Amino acid sequence: MDNRAHSNYRLAATCAAVLLGASASPVARATPNACAFVSAADVAAATGVAATGGTLSQVDPTSGTASCMYVSGALRISVTVHEYPSGAQARQEVANQLQDARGHDGPGQKTTVEAGVGDAAFSSTLSEGFEMSSAMSAHGPVTVLVGIVGKGAAAIPHDRLRALMARAASK
């Protein structure tokens, strides 16, 4: 497997872990309701297709991360929330994930810093082989990761992904 394929595989595996609610983050002190960060209507506005789900926030007891799932046509959307002991730690997690995402940028992936969204935010779109759009932000001690996976994920207009992330970061 060449280096680019390996990077895409690693990114896809990471996204799959997020969609399953897993996290490598340290145990949080509180677990917010992940479904309270965006609604099915917010997801539909971003994807352009009616969305269902968003009714059950599942908590990974080992990491304290909460996840909420939505379905919009062929797309699977996950909202993953983690509360850290401080805003500084949440911003550092976003910075770490941004650095990792930028390390995979190339012809099939583009990462963008999202100034003005929460305290720190970025989005990343992968369109080579495996389609995925994701956005991560910190708002105070909370990080929110929105992952959209499936055929058409990379075609979601950037302004819609940004609006969804801004909505999640405003909670």
N, C-alpha and C positions, 0 to 999 in steps of 0.2 A: 504494500500500500504506500503510495507516494505521500510526501509530507502534507500537501494540501488536502488530499483525501482523508488522511489521518486527522487533520485539524477539523474538517467538516464532520467526521465521525464523532470526534470528541465533543464538538459543539452540539450535535444531534443527541448524543448520549446525555449531556448535561441538561438539555431541554427536556428530554424524556424523564429524567429524574425530577425535574421541577414539576412536570405535568403529573407525576405520581405523588407529589407532595414531599419528596425527600429534600434534605438540605444538609450541607456540610457545616453549617454555621453552629456556633456554640449555643447551648440551651438559653432560650430567652427567659426574661422574668415575667412576661405576660404574653398572651396570645390573642391578638385582636381577631374579630370575625372577618375573615377574608372576603366574604360575600357582601359586606357592607361598603367595600371600596369602589365597586362599579356594579351597575345593574345590567340586566339582560338588554335593556334599551340602549345603554351606553355601548355595549358590545356590538349590538346591531348597527348603531350609528357608525362605528369604526369599520365594520366588515361589509356593510351594505346589504346584509342578509339577516333575516329574523334570527334571534338567538333564544335558546332555552337554557335552563340550568340556573346556577347562582342561588341555590336554596340551601345548600349544605356546606358549611365550612368545616373541613376536616383538619385535625391537628395531628402532626407527627409528634408523639410524646417524647422522643429522644432529642429532637431539635427545638421544639416549641414553635415550629413553623406551621402556619395555617394556610390551606389552599382551598380555592373555590373553582369549580369547573363550569364551563359554558360550552355549548355546541352551536355553531352558526354555519349552516350548510355543511361543506366538507371540512370546515375548520374546527379545531379544538383550541379552546382558550383557557388558560390557567391564570389565576390571580393568586400569587403567593406572597404572604405577609409575614414579616418577622420583626419583633420588637427587641431592640438592644437596650442595654443599661443607660446609654447616652446617645445624644445626637451625633457626637463626634465619632462614635463607633459605627453608627449607621452610615454616615458619610464616608468613612473609611472603607466599609464594605462595598459601597457603590464605586468608589475609586478603584478598589481592587478588581471588581468585575469589569469596569471600563477598560482597565489596562489589559485584562485577559482578552476581552472582545477585540480590542484594537490589534492585538497580536495575531488575530485571525483574519484581519481585513485583507482584501485582495479583490480579484475580479468578481467573485461570487458573494462577497460579504462587504457591507458598508456599516460602519459604526459612527454615530453622530452624538455629540454632546448636546443635551437639551437644556440650554440656559433658560432660566425663568420657570422651570418646572420643579416644584419642591425645593429642597435645600441643595440637591445635587441630582442630576439625572442624565441618562443616555439611552439611546435606542440603537438597535442593531438589526439588520435584515440580511438573511442568507437566502440566496436564490439559486445556488448551484447544486443541483441534484435533490437536495432536501430543502423544502421551503419553510422558512420560519421568520417571524418578526418578533422582536422582544423589546421591552423597555423596562428600565429599572430606575427607581427614584428613592430618595430619602426625604422624609418629612419628619423633623424632630428625631426621635429615637426609632422610628419605624421605616423599614424598607419595604417597597412594593415592587414585585416583578410581575409583569404581564407578558405571558408567552402565547403566541399565536402560531399554531403548527398546522400544516396541510396544504393541499394544492390551492394556490391563490394567496397564501399568506404574504409572499413577497410583493404581490401586486397591490396590497392595501396602500392607499396614498399616505405619504408621510404625515401630512397634516391631521389625518384621522387617527393614526397611531399616537401622535403627539397629544391630541385632544383626549384620547382615552387615558393616557398616562397622566396628563394634567388633572383629569377628573379623579383618578385614583390617588394622586399625591395631595389633593385638596382635603382629604378626609382626616 
